[in-house]
Amino acid sequence: MNDSLVIARRNLIRMSRIPEMIIFGLIQPIMFVVLFTYVFGGSMSVGGSTDPDVYKNFLMAGIFAQTVTFATAGAGAGIADDMNKGLVDRFRSLPMARGAVLTGRTMADLVQTAVTLFVLAVVALLVGWRPGFATPTNFGKVLAGFGLLLLLGYAFTWIGALIGLSVRTPEAATSGGLIWLFPVTFISNAFVDSSQMTSWLQPIAEWNPFSATVQACRKLFGDPGVSTSHAWPMANPVWASLIYSIVIIAIFRTLAVRKYRRAAG
């Protein structure tokens, strides 16, 4: 753990010295919030209503989840860059745990994701998102929702780590980290109600780990559009989100550390 924290600190210092990494990471999700809110707001039906304010509140959980998962591409590119520059070989010469390099990197990415999520939540409030935090109980649920988002983002960074170790250049890691994210995020309940999808696509969306976190956040935030599907992840979204994220971390951390040992060997 100490080795991982040292590596995380190194990556956070590096991020602070390259502020454009954080700035560009903020611009894309802010654009998604503004564009989806004002372009699609009056044409999407949520619970039978096409009120733009209803869709605005429906949308935010999906945008938040998309933002934390898109951090995968940055995680993969950063690890591929370290491998390409020979930095990993320097770490191998030190008496440190092999898994600390990847764990530290993903921890630093988690901090950056948390900052991005905070800024995005402020922007969402400015454009009219109103989660149910009128009482302390509801405020706790809102915080729990953001906790599930960060856990999902952390889980997906391990997928990014594996991709970064499997390619030769940071550019390839960025492309490889994004190409599979688009179907994962769009074949879900993030931007439309999954019940409106075709019959064969609906179960895919409902059993998508991404959809479980979006459904859980809508439920915890008190947002409209909570699916009434009887699919287990939709009926038990909080538990489904936790289980999915933990399983993803367990599988892809194991694969990434194993790949790291071979790649650095």
Summary of the structure (lengths in Angstrom):
residues: 265
radius of gyration: 18.9
end to end distance: 22.0
largest distance: 61.7
contacts: 919
relative contact order: 0.15
helix: 77%
strand: 1%
